[in-house]
């Protein structure tokens, strides 16, 4: 059974519960020929103005950068053996401003949601101003939360579809 939710708050608790449990996500981008590419990463999440917003600290690799420059639409998926899953269709864009990069850095340090995150200094010794530290802002336009025990699916879609 699939339920459509008008407000993200209707799926928010399960969203954070499953992400806290699973932690790592598969990120899907698409190349210029429309071929998908998957990689395992650790995004962090918060709710801003009633909508989910994700942050991904990452190295700005040539492949990832080329894919996002051509098509910023991305999907992030979480899954565990109990069949609980979260699927996030979004737009992901690099952010360059220092205050935003510091904000993401602190979310990683404190865990957002709790249990998800790490000390980014283990990868970027220069801190949030390290030239190799880059951040993607993830703006979901659709979130599906699937409960494994009965396959109940709940879908939130942004009203503006952005």
Order of alpha helices (4+ residues) and beta strands (2+ residues): beta-alpha-beta-beta-beta-beta-alpha-beta-beta-alpha-beta-beta
